[in-house]
Amino acid sequence: MNYHIEKLNEQTWLIEEYSNTASAYMYLLTGKERALLIDTGFGTIPLKSICEELTVLPVTVALTHGHVDHIGGTGAFEEVWLAKEDKELYEAHSREDVRHIFTQDELFPVKENCSYFESEMVFEIGDRPVRVVRTPGHSVGSVCFLDEKNRWMFTGDTCCKAHVLLQMEFAAPMQTYKKSLEKLIAMESLYDITWPGHHIKPVEKQVIHDFLTAVEGITGGTMEGAWTELPMGKARLLEYKEIGIEY
């Protein structure tokens, strides 16, 4: 796979790992004392060396969730944080056979043991607090990260401008995902834009409202997805405006 670096501001970079068939975003945030790397992609690129080219600060890794396309480069870093609820998912998606579903490239190792987010945890990287926001749905341990200084929310796969996958193993129930969307909306005065794990970026806050409308339609019985053959198998798909829910 290849990679591309995009500078978002003087203290933030987007790193995209991609092939003709797959892509994932990582975000490197620097403060005055440390750097925080949000997600680590598929694990086919020299991620630690890439980070060292961008900053001399020590790098801590924080994962939005435990899926294979977000955990691949963790083995190169000493400090990696994850929601404990995603421990089983992380272990399952660390297996070589799962990792090679998306790429046949040589893979860097995945870290065996992670640290687990504490309640209401904030990463203090130096004049740039980054708050962990628990948003289970796409996985039982999914989180977002609020960059208070820049008024950005990094959302992983919770609300890309695309489909959210709730039919996969280790996903949380629809009602749990609904509560996560409501939490993000309740906090929206604290951020201006969202940065997702895939697809179009950045994404306006309205997309979270669109997901909530669709979820409320499904749970309230006024909307229903059609059975559809999808890349991850047959599931119901409800499409609404520019988003979709697979369940």
C-alpha positions as CSV (number, residue, x, y, z in Angstrom):
1,M,0.0,0.0,0.0
2,N,1.0,3.6,-0.4
3,Y,0.7,6.7,1.8
4,H,0.0,10.4,1.5
5,I,0.5,13.2,4.0
6,E,-1.7,16.2,4.3
7,K,-0.9,19.1,6.6
8,L,-4.1,20.4,8.3
9,N,-2.3,23.1,10.3
10,E,1.0,23.8,11.9
11,Q,0.4,21.2,14.6
12,T,-1.6,18.5,12.7
13,W,-1.2,16.1,9.9
14,L,-3.4,13.6,8.2
15,I,-1.7,10.4,7.0
16,E,-3.6,8.3,4.5
17,E,-2.7,4.7,3.9
18,Y,-4.3,3.5,0.7
19,S,-4.4,1.0,-2.2
20,N,-6.8,0.8,-5.2
21,T,-9.4,-0.9,-3.0
22,A,-8.9,0.4,0.6
23,S,-8.0,3.5,2.5
24,A,-7.7,4.7,6.1
25,Y,-6.8,8.0,7.8
26,M,-4.5,8.6,10.7
27,Y,-4.0,11.9,12.4
28,L,-0.9,13.2,14.1
29,L,-1.5,15.9,16.6
30,T,1.4,17.7,18.3
31,G,1.4,19.8,21.4
32,K,4.3,21.6,23.2
33,E,5.4,18.4,25.0
34,R,4.1,15.3,23.2
35,A,2.4,14.1,20.0
36,L,-0.8,12.0,19.8
37,L,-1.3,9.7,16.8
38,I,-5.0,8.8,16.3
39,D,-5.2,5.3,14.7
40,T,-2.5,3.4,12.9
41,G,-4.0,2.1,9.6
42,F,-3.5,-1.3,8.1
43,G,0.2,-1.7,9.1
44,T,1.9,-1.7,5.7
45,I,3.8,1.6,5.9
46,P,6.7,2.7,8.1
47,L,4.5,4.8,10.4
48,K,7.0,5.5,13.2
49,S,9.5,6.8,10.7
50,I,6.8,8.9,9.0
51,C,5.9,10.4,12.4
52,E,9.6,11.1,13.2
53,E,9.9,13.1,9.9
54,L,7.0,15.3,11.1
55,T,7.9,15.8,14.8
56,V,10.7,15.2,17.2
57,L,8.2,14.8,20.1
58,P,7.5,11.4,21.7
59,V,4.4,9.9,20.1
60,T,1.5,8.3,22.0
61,V,-1.0,6.3,20.1
62,A,-4.8,6.4,20.7
63,L,-7.2,4.2,18.8
64,T,-10.7,5.0,17.9
65,H,-11.6,1.3,17.9
66,G,-10.1,-2.1,17.4
67,H,-10.7,-2.9,13.7
68,V,-8.0,-4.2,11.5
69,D,-7.7,-1.0,9.4
70,H,-7.0,1.1,12.5
71,I,-4.6,-1.0,14.6
72,G,-2.1,-2.2,12.0
73,G,0.9,0.0,12.9
74,T,0.6,-0.2,16.7
75,G,3.6,-2.5,17.1
76,A,6.1,0.3,16.4
77,F,5.0,2.4,19.4
78,E,5.6,2.0,23.1
79,E,2.4,3.6,24.4
80,V,-0.9,2.5,22.8
81,W,-4.3,3.3,24.2
82,L,-7.6,1.5,23.5
83,A,-11.1,1.1,25.0
84,K,-11.1,-2.0,27.1
85,E,-14.4,-3.0,25.6
86,D,-12.6,-3.5,22.3
87,K,-9.9,-5.8,23.7
88,E,-11.5,-8.9,22.2
89,L,-12.0,-7.2,18.9
90,Y,-8.4,-6.0,18.8
91,E,-7.1,-9.5,19.5
92,A,-9.3,-11.0,16.8
93,H,-8.2,-8.4,14.2
94,S,-4.5,-8.8,15.1
95,R,-4.5,-12.2,13.4
96,E,-2.5,-12.5,10.2
97,D,-5.4,-14.1,8.3
98,V,-7.7,-11.2,9.1
99,R,-5.1,-8.6,8.3
100,H,-4.4,-10.1,4.9
101,I,-8.1,-9.9,3.9
102,F,-7.4,-6.2,3.0
103,T,-3.9,-6.4,1.7
104,Q,-1.3,-9.0,0.6
105,D,1.5,-6.5,1.4
106,E,4.1,-7.3,4.1
107,L,2.7,-6.3,7.4
108,F,4.3,-4.6,10.4
109,P,3.6,-6.3,13.7
110,V,0.6,-5.3,15.9
111,K,1.3,-4.5,19.6
112,E,0.3,-7.3,21.9
113,N,-0.7,-5.3,25.0
114,C,-2.5,-1.9,25.1
115,S,-3.3,0.5,27.9
116,Y,-7.0,1.1,28.4
117,F,-8.7,4.5,28.5
118,E,-9.6,5.7,31.9
119,S,-13.0,7.3,32.6
120,E,-13.3,10.8,31.2
121,M,-9.6,10.6,30.1
122,V,-7.8,13.6,28.6
123,F,-4.5,13.4,26.8
124,E,-2.4,16.4,28.0
125,I,0.1,16.8,25.2
126,G,1.1,20.4,26.1
127,D,-1.3,23.4,25.6
128,R,-3.6,21.1,23.5
129,P,-5.9,18.8,25.6
130,V,-7.5,16.0,23.7
131,R,-10.5,14.4,25.3
132,V,-11.7,10.8,24.9
133,V,-15.4,10.7,24.1
134,R,-16.9,7.2,24.4
135,T,-19.2,6.5,21.4
136,P,-20.0,2.8,21.2
137,G,-21.8,1.7,18.1
138,H,-19.6,0.6,15.2
139,S,-17.8,-1.4,17.8
140,V,-18.6,-1.8,21.5
141,G,-15.5,0.3,22.4
142,S,-15.5,3.0,19.8
143,V,-14.4,6.4,20.9
144,C,-14.0,9.9,19.4
145,F,-11.4,12.5,20.3
146,L,-12.2,16.1,21.0
147,D,-9.4,18.5,20.2
148,E,-10.5,21.4,22.3
149,K,-8.0,23.9,21.1
150,N,-8.8,23.6,17.4
151,R,-12.5,22.7,18.0
152,W,-12.2,19.5,16.0
153,M,-13.8,16.1,16.7
154,F,-12.0,13.0,15.4
155,T,-14.7,10.4,14.9
156,G,-13.0,7.3,13.5
157,D,-15.8,5.2,11.9
158,T,-18.6,6.5,14.1
159,C,-20.0,9.0,11.6
160,C,-18.2,9.1,8.3
161,K,-20.1,10.6,5.4
162,A,-20.8,7.1,4.2
163,H,-22.3,3.9,5.7
164,V,-21.8,3.0,9.4
165,L,-21.5,-0.7,9.8
166,L,-23.6,-2.0,12.8
167,Q,-24.0,-5.5,11.5
168,M,-20.5,-6.7,12.2
169,E,-19.3,-8.9,15.1
170,F,-18.5,-6.8,18.2
171,A,-20.8,-3.9,17.1
172,A,-23.0,-2.4,19.8
173,P,-26.9,-2.5,19.6
174,M,-28.7,0.2,17.6
175,Q,-30.0,1.9,20.8
176,T,-26.5,2.2,22.1
177,Y,-25.3,3.8,18.9
178,K,-28.3,6.2,19.2
179,K,-27.1,7.3,22.6
180,S,-23.6,7.9,21.2
181,L,-25.0,10.2,18.5
182,E,-27.0,12.1,21.0
183,K,-23.9,12.6,23.1
184,L,-22.0,14.0,20.1
185,I,-24.8,16.4,19.4
186,A,-25.0,17.5,23.0
187,M,-21.3,18.4,22.7
188,E,-21.5,20.1,19.3
189,S,-21.0,23.6,20.8
190,L,-17.4,22.5,21.5
191,Y,-16.4,21.6,17.9
192,D,-16.9,23.1,14.5
193,I,-16.0,20.2,12.2
194,T,-15.3,16.4,12.3
195,W,-12.4,14.4,10.9
196,P,-13.4,10.8,10.0
197,G,-11.5,7.6,9.6
198,H,-12.4,7.2,5.9
199,H,-14.1,8.8,2.9
200,I,-14.8,12.5,2.5
201,K,-13.0,14.8,4.9
202,P,-13.6,16.9,6.8
203,V,-17.3,16.3,7.6
204,E,-19.8,18.9,8.8
205,K,-21.6,18.3,12.1
206,Q,-25.0,17.9,10.3
207,V,-24.0,14.4,9.3
208,I,-24.4,13.3,13.0
209,H,-27.9,14.7,12.9
210,D,-28.6,12.7,9.7
211,F,-27.4,9.5,11.4
212,L,-29.6,10.2,14.4
213,T,-32.6,10.8,12.2
214,A,-32.0,7.5,10.4
215,V,-31.5,5.6,13.6
216,E,-34.6,7.0,15.1
217,G,-36.5,6.0,12.0
218,I,-35.3,2.4,12.3
219,T,-35.9,2.1,16.0
220,G,-39.2,3.9,15.8
221,G,-40.5,1.8,13.0
222,T,-40.9,4.6,10.5
223,M,-37.9,3.6,8.3
224,E,-36.6,0.2,7.3
225,G,-33.5,-0.9,5.5
226,A,-33.7,-3.3,2.5
227,W,-31.9,-6.6,2.5
228,T,-28.8,-6.0,0.4
229,E,-25.6,-7.9,-0.6
230,L,-22.8,-5.7,0.8
231,P,-19.0,-6.1,1.0
232,M,-19.3,-7.4,4.5
233,G,-22.1,-9.8,3.7
234,K,-25.9,-9.6,3.4
235,A,-27.5,-7.1,5.8
236,R,-30.2,-4.5,5.9
237,L,-29.2,-1.1,4.4
238,L,-31.0,2.1,5.0
239,E,-29.7,5.0,3.0
240,Y,-30.7,8.6,4.1
241,K,-29.3,11.7,2.4
242,E,-25.5,11.2,2.1
243,I,-25.2,8.4,4.8
244,G,-26.3,4.9,5.3
245,I,-26.8,2.4,8.1
246,E,-25.9,-1.3,7.6
247,Y,-27.6,-3.5,10.3
